[in-house]
Amino acid sequence: MDKYITKIPISTSDSKSVISVEYDFTILDPGIEFEDTHNFPNGTGSFNALKTIVSSKHNRLLEHPLPAKLLDTKWSRFGRHVYWSNLAVYISFVFAFSVYVIEVTRYKQSLFPEVKFIGFERNSSVSTVKPSTIPSTVNHTTHNPINTTTIDVVLQEKIPLLIFLRMWIGIFSGINILREIFQLYQERLNYYLNRENYVELALHIIVLLFITNSNLNGYFWCIGSLAIQLSFMDLVLFLRKLPYIGKYVVMMRSVAITALKVTIIAVILMVGFAISFGMLCNQQAAFHTFGLSFTKVVDMTVGEIDYDTLLSGISTGVITYPNSYVLILVLMVFIFLMPILIINLMIGLAVDDIAEIEKAAALQRLADLTEFFYNIERAVPTYFRRFFALDKITCMETKRNGNMIKEDKKDLIQDRINFIRDINDKLESQDLK
Protein backbone atom coordinates (compact mmCIF):
# COMPACT_ATOMS: atom_id res chain seq x y z
CA MET A 1 0.00 0.00 0.00
CA ASP A 2 3.00 2.30 0.36
CA LYS A 3 3.27 2.42 -3.45
CA TYR A 4 -0.10 4.16 -3.62
CA ILE A 5 1.09 7.10 -1.50
CA THR A 6 3.13 9.66 -3.45
CA LYS A 7 5.02 12.40 -1.60
CA ILE A 8 6.36 15.45 -3.46
CA PRO A 9 8.35 18.16 -1.61
CA ILE A 10 6.95 21.64 -2.18
CA SER A 11 9.14 23.88 -0.04
CA THR A 12 11.85 23.35 2.52
CA SER A 13 13.21 25.62 5.24
CA ASP A 14 15.44 25.19 8.26
CA SER A 15 12.50 24.50 10.57
CA LYS A 16 9.91 22.67 8.44
CA SER A 17 9.11 21.12 5.08
CA VAL A 18 5.85 21.32 3.12
CA ILE A 19 5.00 18.10 1.29
CA SER A 20 2.26 17.33 -1.22
CA VAL A 21 0.89 13.84 -0.51
CA GLU A 22 -1.28 12.05 -3.06
CA TYR A 23 -3.37 9.08 -1.87
CA ASP A 24 -4.55 6.62 -4.52
CA PHE A 25 -7.54 4.68 -3.15
CA THR A 26 -8.21 2.55 -6.22
CA ILE A 27 -6.44 -0.44 -4.70
CA LEU A 28 -8.82 -0.34 -1.73
CA ASP A 29 -12.04 0.72 -3.45
CA PRO A 30 -11.80 0.35 -7.26
CA GLY A 31 -15.15 2.04 -7.85
CA ILE A 32 -18.43 1.37 -9.62
CA GLU A 33 -16.97 1.22 -13.14
CA PHE A 34 -14.63 -1.59 -12.12
CA GLU A 35 -17.51 -3.50 -10.52
CA ASP A 36 -19.71 -3.06 -13.60
CA THR A 37 -16.91 -4.13 -15.95
CA HIS A 38 -16.10 -7.29 -14.05
CA ASN A 39 -19.78 -8.01 -13.32
CA PHE A 40 -19.11 -9.54 -9.90
CA PRO A 41 -22.09 -11.77 -8.96
CA ASN A 42 -22.35 -10.66 -5.33
CA GLY A 43 -23.18 -7.09 -6.29
CA THR A 44 -22.26 -3.78 -4.72
CA GLY A 45 -19.18 -3.56 -2.57
CA SER A 46 -17.77 -6.96 -3.50
CA PHE A 47 -14.37 -5.45 -4.35
CA ASN A 48 -14.12 -3.37 -1.18
CA ALA A 49 -10.67 -4.21 0.24
CA LEU A 50 -11.45 -2.61 3.62
CA LYS A 51 -14.39 -4.96 4.04
CA THR A 52 -12.12 -7.89 3.20
CA ILE A 53 -9.58 -6.72 5.81
CA VAL A 54 -12.27 -6.60 8.50
CA SER A 55 -13.81 -9.93 7.48
CA SER A 56 -10.42 -11.65 7.64
CA LYS A 57 -9.74 -10.22 11.15
CA HIS A 58 -6.64 -8.26 10.06
CA ASN A 59 -7.75 -5.00 11.64
CA ARG A 60 -4.16 -3.84 12.19
CA LEU A 61 -3.92 -3.11 8.45
CA LEU A 62 -6.48 -0.35 8.97
CA GLU A 63 -3.81 1.64 10.82
CA HIS A 64 -1.79 2.01 7.62
CA PRO A 65 -1.89 5.64 6.36
CA LEU A 66 -3.76 4.69 3.16
CA PRO A 67 -6.78 2.90 4.75
CA ALA A 68 -6.79 5.36 7.65
CA LYS A 69 -6.93 8.30 5.24
CA LEU A 70 -9.70 6.67 3.21
CA LEU A 71 -11.83 6.12 6.32
CA ASP A 72 -11.15 9.65 7.54
CA THR A 73 -12.07 11.14 4.16
CA LYS A 74 -15.28 9.12 3.91
CA TRP A 75 -16.22 10.22 7.42
CA SER A 76 -15.62 13.89 6.52
CA ARG A 77 -17.44 13.81 3.18
CA PHE A 78 -20.61 11.87 3.95
CA GLY A 79 -20.24 9.52 6.92
CA ARG A 80 -20.59 12.10 9.67
CA HIS A 81 -23.70 13.61 8.09
CA VAL A 82 -25.42 10.23 7.89
CA TYR A 83 -24.29 9.31 11.40
CA TRP A 84 -25.36 12.56 13.07
CA SER A 85 -28.74 12.40 11.31
CA ASN A 86 -29.32 8.85 12.56
CA LEU A 87 -28.15 9.79 16.04
CA ALA A 88 -30.45 12.82 16.18
CA VAL A 89 -33.45 10.72 15.14
CA TYR A 90 -32.63 8.02 17.68
CA ILE A 91 -32.12 10.56 20.49
CA SER A 92 -35.54 12.01 19.66
CA PHE A 93 -36.99 8.49 19.99
CA VAL A 94 -35.31 7.90 23.36
CA PHE A 95 -36.44 11.33 24.57
CA ALA A 96 -40.04 10.77 23.42
CA PHE A 97 -40.16 7.29 24.96
CA SER A 98 -38.71 8.59 28.25
CA VAL A 99 -41.21 11.46 28.48
CA TYR A 100 -44.06 9.09 27.65
CA VAL A 101 -43.07 6.57 30.34
CA ILE A 102 -42.43 9.28 32.96
CA GLU A 103 -45.83 10.91 32.40
CA VAL A 104 -47.70 7.59 32.50
CA THR A 105 -45.78 6.59 35.65
CA ARG A 106 -46.66 9.93 37.24
CA TYR A 107 -50.34 9.33 36.53
CA LYS A 108 -50.04 5.83 37.96
CA GLN A 109 -48.60 7.27 41.18
CA SER A 110 -51.44 9.80 41.42
CA LEU A 111 -53.95 6.96 41.80
CA PHE A 112 -52.51 6.12 45.23
CA PRO A 113 -52.16 8.21 48.41
CA GLU A 114 -49.36 10.74 48.08
CA VAL A 115 -46.03 9.79 49.63
CA LYS A 116 -44.49 12.76 51.45
CA PHE A 117 -40.81 13.13 52.30
CA ILE A 118 -40.96 15.18 55.50
CA GLY A 119 -37.21 15.71 55.61
CA PHE A 120 -37.30 17.61 52.30
CA GLU A 121 -39.82 20.15 53.59
CA ARG A 122 -38.65 23.57 54.77
CA ASN A 123 -40.27 23.29 58.25
CA SER A 124 -38.83 19.85 59.04
CA SER A 125 -35.82 20.95 61.13
CA VAL A 126 -37.41 19.55 64.32
CA SER A 127 -39.30 16.28 63.98
CA THR A 128 -42.64 16.11 65.83
CA VAL A 129 -43.60 12.70 64.52
CA LYS A 130 -42.61 9.52 66.25
CA PRO A 131 -40.63 7.16 64.00
CA SER A 132 -43.01 4.31 64.72
CA THR A 133 -45.94 6.26 63.26
CA ILE A 134 -44.28 6.81 59.89
CA PRO A 135 -45.18 3.99 57.48
CA SER A 136 -42.29 2.50 55.54
CA THR A 137 -44.53 1.69 52.59
CA VAL A 138 -47.90 2.80 51.30
CA ASN A 139 -50.63 0.20 51.66
CA HIS A 140 -51.98 -0.66 48.22
CA THR A 141 -53.88 -3.77 49.20
CA THR A 142 -57.17 -2.18 50.21
CA HIS A 143 -57.84 -0.54 46.85
CA ASN A 144 -55.99 -0.99 43.60
CA PRO A 145 -57.38 1.43 41.02
CA ILE A 146 -54.82 0.34 38.43
CA ASN A 147 -56.78 -2.84 37.83
CA THR A 148 -59.58 -0.69 36.38
CA THR A 149 -57.44 2.04 34.76
CA THR A 150 -55.80 1.84 31.36
CA ILE A 151 -53.33 3.94 29.42
CA ASP A 152 -56.20 5.01 27.15
CA VAL A 153 -57.74 6.80 30.15
CA VAL A 154 -54.40 8.52 30.76
CA LEU A 155 -54.27 9.70 27.15
CA GLN A 156 -57.79 11.13 27.43
CA GLU A 157 -57.04 13.02 30.65
CA LYS A 158 -53.55 14.20 29.74
CA ILE A 159 -52.42 16.65 27.10
CA PRO A 160 -52.47 15.58 23.42
CA LEU A 161 -48.66 15.52 23.50
CA LEU A 162 -48.76 11.98 24.91
CA ILE A 163 -50.88 10.82 21.99
CA PHE A 164 -48.34 12.31 19.59
CA LEU A 165 -45.46 10.69 21.49
CA ARG A 166 -47.18 7.32 21.38
CA MET A 167 -47.66 7.60 17.62
CA TRP A 168 -44.05 8.72 17.06
CA ILE A 169 -42.69 5.86 19.17
CA GLY A 170 -44.83 3.32 17.33
CA ILE A 171 -43.87 4.63 13.88
CA PHE A 172 -40.17 4.68 14.73
CA SER A 173 -40.19 1.14 16.15
CA GLY A 174 -42.24 -0.18 13.23
CA ILE A 175 -39.83 1.33 10.69
CA ASN A 176 -36.85 -0.11 12.53
CA ILE A 177 -38.37 -3.59 12.58
CA LEU A 178 -38.86 -3.34 8.80
CA ARG A 179 -35.26 -2.13 8.50
CA GLU A 180 -34.04 -5.16 10.46
CA ILE A 181 -36.02 -7.44 8.15
CA PHE A 182 -34.48 -5.73 5.11
CA GLN A 183 -31.04 -6.06 6.69
CA LEU A 184 -31.69 -9.77 7.26
CA TYR A 185 -32.62 -10.12 3.58
CA GLN A 186 -29.40 -8.37 2.53
CA GLU A 187 -26.93 -10.02 4.88
CA ARG A 188 -28.45 -13.50 5.09
CA LEU A 189 -26.49 -15.57 7.64
CA ASN A 190 -24.16 -12.69 8.51
CA TYR A 191 -27.10 -10.94 10.15
CA TYR A 192 -27.17 -13.55 12.93
CA LEU A 193 -23.47 -13.06 13.69
CA ASN A 194 -23.96 -9.47 14.88
CA ARG A 195 -25.12 -9.37 18.50
CA GLU A 196 -26.32 -5.79 18.20
CA ASN A 197 -29.00 -6.85 15.74
CA TYR A 198 -30.59 -8.94 18.48
CA VAL A 199 -30.57 -5.96 20.86
CA GLU A 200 -32.19 -3.61 18.35
CA LEU A 201 -34.79 -6.13 17.20
CA ALA A 202 -35.72 -7.06 20.78
CA LEU A 203 -35.91 -3.38 21.76
CA HIS A 204 -38.38 -2.34 19.08
CA ILE A 205 -40.55 -5.45 19.47
CA ILE A 206 -40.78 -4.83 23.23
CA VAL A 207 -41.57 -1.14 22.66
CA LEU A 208 -44.44 -2.01 20.33
CA LEU A 209 -45.79 -4.55 22.81
CA PHE A 210 -45.67 -1.95 25.57
CA ILE A 211 -47.33 0.98 23.80
CA THR A 212 -50.04 -1.16 22.16
CA ASN A 213 -51.12 -2.68 25.49
CA SER A 214 -53.29 -0.36 27.55
CA ASN A 215 -52.98 -2.10 30.92
CA LEU A 216 -51.04 -0.18 33.58
CA ASN A 217 -50.38 -3.33 35.57
CA GLY A 218 -49.01 -6.78 34.94
CA TYR A 219 -46.43 -8.16 32.56
CA PHE A 220 -46.57 -5.43 29.94
CA TRP A 221 -45.69 -2.77 32.51
CA CYS A 222 -42.60 -4.82 33.38
CA ILE A 223 -41.84 -5.13 29.68
CA GLY A 224 -41.91 -1.34 29.47
CA SER A 225 -39.27 -1.05 32.19
CA LEU A 226 -37.01 -3.39 30.19
CA ALA A 227 -37.65 -1.43 27.00
CA ILE A 228 -36.61 1.91 28.49
CA GLN A 229 -33.37 0.39 29.77
CA LEU A 230 -32.62 -1.28 26.43
CA SER A 231 -33.17 2.01 24.60
CA PHE A 232 -30.49 3.75 26.67
CA MET A 233 -28.10 0.80 26.31
CA ASP A 234 -28.56 0.94 22.55
CA LEU A 235 -27.89 4.69 22.68
CA VAL A 236 -24.52 4.00 24.31
CA LEU A 237 -23.70 1.47 21.56
CA PHE A 238 -24.68 4.11 19.02
CA LEU A 239 -21.83 6.34 20.21
CA ARG A 240 -19.04 3.89 19.39
CA LYS A 241 -18.40 5.40 15.94
CA LEU A 242 -17.57 8.86 17.32
CA PRO A 243 -13.90 9.88 16.93
CA TYR A 244 -13.19 10.74 20.56
CA ILE A 245 -15.47 8.68 22.80
CA GLY A 246 -16.17 5.78 20.45
CA LYS A 247 -13.18 3.72 21.57
CA TYR A 248 -14.27 3.97 25.21
CA VAL A 249 -17.61 2.40 24.34
CA VAL A 250 -15.73 -0.46 22.69
CA MET A 251 -13.48 -0.67 25.77
CA MET A 252 -16.56 -1.11 27.97
CA ARG A 253 -17.54 -4.11 25.89
CA SER A 254 -14.04 -5.60 26.12
CA VAL A 255 -13.85 -5.08 29.88
CA ALA A 256 -17.30 -6.66 30.25
CA ILE A 257 -16.13 -9.76 28.36
CA THR A 258 -13.06 -10.00 30.63
CA ALA A 259 -15.22 -9.59 33.73
CA LEU A 260 -17.63 -12.29 32.54
CA LYS A 261 -14.79 -14.82 32.53
CA VAL A 262 -14.24 -14.19 36.24
CA THR A 263 -18.00 -14.06 36.82
CA ILE A 264 -18.24 -17.78 36.04
CA ILE A 265 -16.11 -18.50 39.11
CA ALA A 266 -17.96 -15.86 41.13
CA VAL A 267 -21.40 -17.31 40.33
CA ILE A 268 -20.33 -20.78 41.48
CA LEU A 269 -19.22 -19.35 44.83
CA MET A 270 -22.35 -17.19 45.07
CA VAL A 271 -24.63 -20.19 44.66
CA GLY A 272 -22.82 -21.98 47.48
CA PHE A 273 -23.00 -18.98 49.80
CA ALA A 274 -26.67 -18.38 48.91
CA ILE A 275 -27.58 -21.92 49.96
CA SER A 276 -25.41 -21.70 53.08
CA PHE A 277 -26.87 -18.36 54.22
CA GLY A 278 -30.36 -19.61 53.37
CA MET A 279 -29.92 -22.59 55.70
CA LEU A 280 -28.63 -20.45 58.58
CA CYS A 281 -30.92 -17.40 58.14
CA ASN A 282 -34.07 -18.91 56.64
CA GLN A 283 -36.29 -16.96 59.05
CA GLN A 284 -35.09 -13.61 57.69
CA ALA A 285 -36.82 -12.07 54.68
CA ALA A 286 -33.60 -11.48 52.73
CA PHE A 287 -32.70 -15.20 52.82
CA HIS A 288 -36.19 -16.74 52.91
CA THR A 289 -35.95 -18.34 49.46
CA PHE A 290 -33.02 -19.33 47.27
CA GLY A 291 -33.74 -16.54 44.80
CA LEU A 292 -33.84 -13.89 47.53
CA SER A 293 -30.77 -15.37 49.16
CA PHE A 294 -28.81 -15.32 45.89
CA THR A 295 -29.83 -11.71 45.24
CA LYS A 296 -28.71 -10.75 48.74
CA VAL A 297 -25.37 -12.51 48.22
CA VAL A 298 -24.81 -10.54 45.00
CA ASP A 299 -25.60 -7.35 46.92
CA MET A 300 -23.18 -8.35 49.68
CA THR A 301 -20.46 -9.13 47.13
CA VAL A 302 -20.25 -5.51 46.00
CA GLY A 303 -19.79 -4.35 49.58
CA GLU A 304 -23.27 -4.17 51.15
CA ILE A 305 -22.58 -6.72 53.90
CA ASP A 306 -25.32 -5.33 56.21
CA TYR A 307 -23.70 -6.84 59.31
CA ASP A 308 -26.24 -5.21 61.64
CA THR A 309 -29.12 -7.20 60.16
CA LEU A 310 -27.32 -10.50 60.69
CA LEU A 311 -26.27 -9.51 64.20
CA SER A 312 -29.80 -8.41 65.11
CA GLY A 313 -31.04 -11.87 64.13
CA ILE A 314 -28.59 -13.37 66.62
CA SER A 315 -29.45 -10.86 69.36
CA THR A 316 -33.21 -11.43 69.05
CA GLY A 317 -32.87 -15.21 69.01
CA VAL A 318 -34.09 -15.67 65.44
CA ILE A 319 -30.69 -17.24 64.67
CA THR A 320 -29.99 -19.67 67.49
CA TYR A 321 -26.99 -21.62 68.76
CA PRO A 322 -24.99 -23.21 67.09
CA ASN A 323 -26.16 -21.57 63.84
CA SER A 324 -24.98 -18.19 65.11
CA TYR A 325 -21.32 -19.28 65.39
CA VAL A 326 -21.38 -21.02 62.02
CA LEU A 327 -22.97 -17.91 60.49
CA ILE A 328 -20.11 -15.71 61.73
CA LEU A 329 -17.58 -18.22 60.33
CA VAL A 330 -19.30 -18.40 56.93
CA LEU A 331 -19.55 -14.61 56.87
CA MET A 332 -15.81 -14.22 57.46
CA VAL A 333 -15.01 -16.69 54.67
CA PHE A 334 -17.46 -14.84 52.40
CA ILE A 335 -15.84 -11.45 53.09
CA PHE A 336 -12.39 -12.84 52.27
CA LEU A 337 -13.42 -14.63 49.06
CA MET A 338 -16.00 -12.35 47.47
CA PRO A 339 -15.49 -8.61 48.21
CA ILE A 340 -11.71 -8.94 48.69
CA LEU A 341 -10.52 -11.60 46.24
CA ILE A 342 -13.11 -11.74 43.45
CA ILE A 343 -13.85 -8.02 43.16
CA ASN A 344 -10.18 -7.06 43.29
CA LEU A 345 -9.40 -9.76 40.73
CA MET A 346 -11.92 -8.21 38.32
CA ILE A 347 -10.51 -4.73 38.87
CA GLY A 348 -6.94 -5.98 38.52
CA LEU A 349 -7.62 -7.73 35.23
CA ALA A 350 -9.33 -4.66 33.80
CA VAL A 351 -6.58 -2.26 34.89
CA ASP A 352 -3.72 -4.57 33.89
CA ASP A 353 -4.99 -4.98 30.33
CA ILE A 354 -6.20 -1.40 29.89
CA ALA A 355 -3.42 -0.40 27.45
CA GLU A 356 -4.01 -3.42 25.23
CA ILE A 357 -7.77 -2.95 25.51
CA GLU A 358 -7.49 0.70 24.46
CA LYS A 359 -5.37 -0.20 21.44
CA ALA A 360 -7.71 -3.01 20.42
CA ALA A 361 -10.70 -0.68 20.91
CA ALA A 362 -9.19 1.89 18.54
CA LEU A 363 -8.78 -0.82 15.89
CA GLN A 364 -12.30 -2.10 16.49
CA ARG A 365 -13.67 1.42 16.02
CA LEU A 366 -11.98 1.55 12.59
CA ALA A 367 -13.53 -1.83 11.79
CA ASP A 368 -16.96 -0.54 12.86
CA LEU A 369 -16.51 2.50 10.61
CA THR A 370 -15.65 0.18 7.73
CA GLU A 371 -18.87 -1.77 8.28
CA PHE A 372 -20.78 1.50 8.60
CA PHE A 373 -19.54 2.86 5.25
CA TYR A 374 -19.98 -0.52 3.58
CA ASN A 375 -23.64 -0.70 4.64
CA ILE A 376 -24.26 2.87 3.46
CA GLU A 377 -22.78 2.12 0.03
CA ARG A 378 -24.91 -1.01 -0.29
CA ALA A 379 -28.09 0.85 0.63
CA VAL A 380 -27.83 4.03 -1.48
CA PRO A 381 -28.49 4.17 -5.23
CA THR A 382 -25.64 4.12 -7.74
CA TYR A 383 -26.02 7.86 -8.42
CA PHE A 384 -25.07 8.76 -4.86
CA ARG A 385 -22.14 6.36 -4.91
CA ARG A 386 -20.81 8.03 -8.05
CA PHE A 387 -21.24 11.46 -6.48
CA PHE A 388 -19.24 10.52 -3.35
CA ALA A 389 -16.71 8.27 -5.11
CA LEU A 390 -13.10 8.63 -3.96
CA ASP A 391 -10.31 7.75 -6.40
CA LYS A 392 -7.45 10.04 -5.45
CA ILE A 393 -6.98 12.98 -3.12
CA THR A 394 -4.05 15.32 -2.59
CA CYS A 395 -3.20 16.82 0.79
CA MET A 396 -0.60 19.31 1.93
CA GLU A 397 1.32 18.16 5.00
CA THR A 398 3.84 20.06 7.09
CA LYS A 399 6.77 18.18 8.56
CA ARG A 400 9.39 19.53 10.91
CA ASN A 401 12.98 18.87 9.94
CA GLY A 402 15.02 16.39 11.94
CA ASN A 403 17.80 18.89 12.74
CA MET A 404 15.26 21.33 14.17
CA ILE A 405 13.73 18.60 16.33
CA LYS A 406 17.19 17.68 17.64
CA GLU A 407 17.90 21.32 18.45
CA ASP A 408 14.58 21.59 20.32
CA LYS A 409 15.44 18.49 22.36
CA LYS A 410 18.88 19.88 23.19
CA ASP A 411 17.35 23.18 24.32
CA LEU A 412 14.82 21.34 26.46
CA ILE A 413 17.52 19.22 28.12
CA GLN A 414 19.69 22.27 28.71
CA ASP A 415 16.76 24.15 30.29
CA ARG A 416 16.17 21.26 32.69
CA ILE A 417 19.88 21.13 33.60
CA ASN A 418 19.89 24.86 34.31
CA PHE A 419 16.75 24.53 36.41
CA ILE A 420 18.31 21.76 38.53
CA ARG A 421 21.50 23.82 38.95
CA ASP A 422 19.49 26.82 40.17
CA ILE A 423 17.75 24.65 42.77
CA ASN A 424 21.06 23.20 43.97
CA ASP A 425 22.58 26.69 44.25
CA LYS A 426 19.64 27.87 46.34
CA LEU A 427 19.88 24.85 48.64
CA GLU A 428 23.64 25.35 49.11
CA SER A 429 23.14 29.03 49.92
CA GLN A 430 20.53 28.14 52.54
CA ASP A 431 22.88 25.58 54.11
CA LEU A 432 25.66 28.19 54.36
CA LYS A 433 23.35 30.60 56.14
Buried (B, 14 or more C-beta within 10 A) or exposed (E): BEEBBEEEEEEEEEEEBEBEBEBBBEEBBBBBEEBEEEEEEEEBBEBBBBBBBBBEEEBEBBEBEBBBBBBBBBBEEBBBEBBEEEBEEBEEBBEBBBBBBEBBBEBBEEBBEEEEEEEEEEEEEEEEEEEEEEEEEEEEEEEEEBEEBBBEEBBEEBEEEBEEBBEBBBEBBEEBBEBBEEBBEEBEEEBEEEEEBEBBBBBBBBBBBBBEBEBBBEEBBEBBEBBBEBBEEBBEBBEBBBEEEBBBBBBBBBBEEBBEEBBEEBEEBBBBBBBBBBBBBBEBEBBBEEEBBBBBBBEBBEEEBEEEBBBEBBEEEBBEEEBBEBBBEBBEEBBEBBBEBBBEBBEEBBEEBBEEBBEBBBBBBBBBBBBBBBBBBBBBEEEEBEEBEBEEBEEEEEEEBEEBEEEEEEEEEEEEEEEEEEEEEEEEEEEEE
